[in-house]
Amino acid sequence: MTELTAPKSSISSKDFANEIRELLKYEQGVTPEQASAADVYVAASSAVRRHLMDSWMKTQQDMVNGNTKAVGYLSAEFLMGRQLRNSLLNAGLTEQFNEAVKELGFDAQKVIDAEYEPGLGNGGLGRLAACFIDSLASLGVPAFGYGIQYKYGIFRQEFDEEGKQVERPDYWLANEDPWGHIDYGRSQRVNFGGEVVEEDGKRVWKPAWAVRAIPVDYMVPGYASGRVNTLRLWQAKSYDEFDLLEFNKSEYMKAVEPQVQAENISKILYPEDSTQVGKELRLEQQYFFTSASLHDAIRVFYPGQDKPDLTTFADKITFQLNDTHPVIGIPELMRILIDEYGYDWDTAWTVTTKTFNYTCHTLLPEALEVWPASLIGKLLPRHLEIIEKINDQFLAELADLTDDQDKIERMRIVTDEDDAKVRMAYLATYAGSHVNGVAELHSQLLKDVTLRDFSDLFDAKFTNVTNGVTPRRFMKLANPGLSELITEGLGTDKWLSDLELLKGLEPLAQDDEFVKKFAKVKYDNKVKFAQFAKDEYGFDLDASTMFDTMIKRLHEYKRQALKILEVIATYADIKSGKVNADDLTPRTFIFGAKSAPGYYMAKLTIQLINNVAKVINNDPDVKGKLKIAFPYNYNIRVAQLLIPATELDEQISQAGKEASGTSNMKFALNGALTVGTLDGANVEIRARVGAENFFLFGMTVDEVEALYAAGYDPSKYYEADPRLKAAIDMVANGTFSDGDAETYEPLVTDWLKKDWFMTLADFTAYHDIQSQIDTLYADQLEWNRKAILNVANSGYFSSDRSIEDYLERIWMTGPLDK
Ligand code: 26Y
């Protein structure tokens, strides 16, 4: 007997259909006959929201009235993905929806597809935030996600005739957004600029301008917890609608200028995802949402109190800083406590340090945010004073802890130079109670390298929380076939809220009948993806070939170049007759990647992949053997279709560069095998699924270090491996640029002269592992056994487990009472 615990609302499909009819009539003013799929999508979404409303209100009340500390997840990015299916799942309305829309004469998938994906994040960090708020709600922990409701999300990617990336604005709010509820009454004032003056012995900030932060609330329904939390995204609005004095015809543009300026703050998500961008507007965004959120939390937890006792603030809510982006919240809370509520410095400091914790998501020093003190002084003069005072206090503390003057200098929060800089990661590390990395290796490297001086002196602050992903979206919704098979295999669907139960699948890897069913699910997912790729992109993919996928932001350290060079080398092997195409496992290489618009090398790599695709896909000599598919505008929707269809997952970053990775977890949970380096969470995935079920290759962190130290010369590797040489020569000689040798010259020169991420040094090892992959793939039963073992042993990578670790190690709180 299969035990089913998934939430199920008691409402009938008929009644649900009637609710949709009502909403179509009273909200949209259309009959079901007149309605479009988009209308039905809006009405159905509103109907689901209504069903969640009681739980949402009760959760808010219990949170404020109870004594369970809440979590505030401060993040500049929340990459939520589409909402309707997820909300239906958690509200227990999936079946009713499917039936109801049919009754109304609509195709369910068309209704689902009417939702435009909100892309309010760049990649891993933003998606992690989305998984975390899902898990918080599912565990019944009272929490707010706090961020920005960007008007334009991550750009829509297109490819032009030459295969170059073109960025188009992502105006996701062009149509009605039934999920976001604008709450004008709870807006906050956020001040900027001006100066600080001395009044009655006090420092008083006289700001020059202000914007109104208006909250847009999204429900975050938990799975099977009965709880619904809130994602509160702030929208910037001007206080001065137009200045009518200025408003005559010729001054019209001038009249709306202040409004335009204020509203620019929440206009666009910065598409940079790793190297820092020192843009004034970005600092404005960071201050805008952290200031509004902190004030909001005071409003929520001390309702109606003019003189709240904020010494208890850290008992009401703990704030997690998702990377350095919200770190300006630290001096802001100091300012609120001192300037707005009259606390003394030491009291404010005690409250502030208890309130914040910091998660670091990088190892690349160039990604650690640093702001010119002059810029902070211009936008936030009072905050600069506070930061300087924190710095002084810190230096005094350090002087008591160490005699090492160099170390003290290295650790300064505000650098000692003419054009002084403020190091946000250092500020967060000093002021926060805890600092964590996002995978074991990453947390270790943070201590050993990136934040070494800090860990020397404040070791107790440092901890690790390995990332995780939500099984609701990335298994149940993305892979219904596998989910059903797992439920059948385990005899229960409880694994969706207790993912370690997947362990129970282990014996089934030896059951040939089960393995065949598993293989069938994978094959069906491939067919489904091929169909989608045909409809959406016009690709002809062959589901009988191996689906070999690399999806992630385009970065040199992630080494998409390694993958494409290996594909080119294989192509060259076949063309030159060195290898008989019939001896190779036919593969479809699938890429998905956006590049930061200003990242030249990354964009050139995209162009190269597209043009290698053009050549290879049109060459009859390799037809049926090698194919490249590079769907443009990779996003959560594509991920949900592609991950379940993938057999081989590429996680091939240079060791010591990828903080964690999270798609690696999604792939393992969906039964792909990984080819990867010992980097980020790959290390932990391999340890859990077993070395024999993971294709490991490449240098370790120590080997990388040693090679840098010895003086790295990539050209040696080029000379030593004829396949590598052939591949690079092909790129250099214009094979993929209509004979033009100039096009990829910067890439070629970089590979041969610099190759900072040692693509060439790992090339031979990467190739050597391919024959092992082919051999295993030839034995489908064995391959699928290993894939099942990956699923069975990846339960640890649920974001529920990550959240439990945060609760225990950092937040010191838990679920609300039932
Ligand atoms: C400063 C600004 C330009 C900036 C904006 C976005 C800097 C960084 C980012 C985003 C970083 C990011 O997505 N990092 C990824 O975080 C994932 C979740 O922890 C990790 O799995 C992944 O390894 C890391 O690259």
Boltz pocket constraint, residues with backbone or C-beta under 6 A from the ligand:
constraints:
  - pocket:
      binder: B
      contacts: [[A, 122], [A, 123], [A, 124], [A, 125], [A, 126], [A, 128], [A, 270], [A, 272], [A, 273], [A, 274], [A, 275], [A, 276], [A, 277], [A, 323], [A, 360], [A, 361], [A, 362], [A, 367], [A, 369], [A, 438], [A, 467], [A, 657], [A, 658], [A, 659], [A, 660], [A, 661], [A, 662], [A, 680]]
      max_distance: 6.0
